[in-house]
C-alpha cells in the first residue's frame, strides 16, 4: 500500500521536510509518517493502514506533489 501526500487544496508542490519513522518500523493507522511543507506551513502525512515501512520513495528535502506516493507499506 502506498503512502501518498494528501490533497492540500490549491497546493501544487510540497517539500518532504523529514521522515518521522525508519525503514522496517511498524506503523498503525493514522500514525504520523512524514512532514511536508507547502507555502511555509508544515503538514503531517499519516499511515493509511497498519503495516511496516518497506520503502521510501521520496528522500528528505526533495519536492513532491499532493497525490504522489512517497513511501510503501507492507501490510502485516
C-alpha positions in Angstrom: 0.0 0.0 0.0 1.4 3.4 -1.0 1.6 6.3 1.4 0.6 9.4 -0.5 0.7 13.2 0.1 -2.8 14.2 0.9 -4.7 16.8 -1.1 -3.8 20.2 0.4 -6.3 22.3 -1.6 -4.7 24.6 -4.1 -1.1 23.5 -3.3 0.7 22.1 -6.4 4.1 21.2 -4.9 5.4 20.4 -1.4 8.8 19.6 0.0 9.3 16.5 2.1 10.8 18.0 5.2 11.6 14.9 7.3 10.7 11.3 7.9 9.3 10.6 11.3 9.8 6.8 11.1 12.6 4.5 9.9 12.5 1.7 7.3 11.3 -1.5 8.9 9.3 0.3 11.6 5.7 -0.9 12.3 3.0 1.7 11.9 -0.6 1.9 13.0 -3.5 3.5 11.0 -3.2 7.3 11.3 0.3 7.3 12.8 2.5 10.3 11.6 4.9 9.1 9.0 6.5 12.3 7.5 6.2 16.1 7.4 5.8 18.1 4.2 6.0 21.8 3.8 3.8 23.9 1.5 3.5 27.7 1.4 5.5 27.9 4.7 3.1 25.6 6.5 4.0 22.1 7.7 1.6 19.2 7.3 1.8 15.7 8.7 1.4 12.7 6.4 -0.3 9.7 8.1 -0.2 6.0 7.5 -3.4 4.9 5.7 -3.3 1.4 7.0 -1.3 -0.6 9.6 1.9 -2.1 8.3 5.7 -2.0 8.1 7.5 0.8 6.3 9.0 -1.1 3.5 10.4 1.5 1.1 10.9 5.3 1.0 10.3 6.7 -2.5 11.0 10.4 -1.8 14.0 11.3 0.3 14.1 14.2 2.8 14.5 17.6 1.2 13.0 16.6 -2.2 9.9 18.1 -3.8 6.8 16.0 -4.5 3.1 16.7 -5.2 -0.1 16.0 -3.5 -1.5 12.6 -4.6 2.0 11.2 -5.3 3.4 8.2 -3.4 6.2 9.0 -1.0 6.6 5.5 0.6 5.3 2.0 0.6 3.9 0.0 3.4 3.8 -3.8 3.7 0.6 -5.0 5.4 1.0 -7.1 8.4 
